[in-house]
Amino acid sequence: MYLAVFKWANSGDGTFGCSKSRWANILKCSESTAIIGVNEAVEVGLIHKNIGDYNETGKQNTNQYRTTPFKDDEITYHSFNKKYVEKEIEEETNLKHFNVEQLKEAEQSFNTFKNENGKDAFPVEKDYIAFLDLQKQKREMGLTDFEIRVFRAMENRIKKLKKQKPLIDKETYEEYKVVDRCIEQAKLAIEYRDEVNANHH
């Protein structure tokens, strides 16, 4: 099993996409026996698995395997949920300007696509400020498991928002995306906040 995965270590991104039937062929046994064997190898850390996400057709993409661990920003939504969402993680944050409750609100906001009245719902300035604070902290000192979960929700939504069609500015007639404007506004708010704080100390 390890050798099957290892063979692919130097190809492309080093991952080996393998379905149940393909494992059964490689290991020359039934699918169910193959999967038990593969999962055991994953559990002891011989090989690492990235669970396939569901694609547009509703079918699940093939699981990916590798001899080295997948990083958090490489893992699929499915694997991510198993690691951070379904598992009880300690809710703690190292952010200066946000506590756990406020981060949960921001996470909720980024995960809410429609409000109670069925109207489109979008994150607001303070949510983007939390996103930028987390992004900075990720670079400088890393994130707690709880922060990783919140940050992933934010990144996922921002990616979707960046795919939206641009709007036209009524004054300058230039195209712009709402999400980019929100991030710009949040950056200004942070600059202002940090300046005020610097003057107080």
Order of alpha helices (4+ residues) and beta strands (2+ residues): alpha-beta-alpha-alpha-beta-beta-alpha-alpha-alpha-alpha-beta-beta-alpha
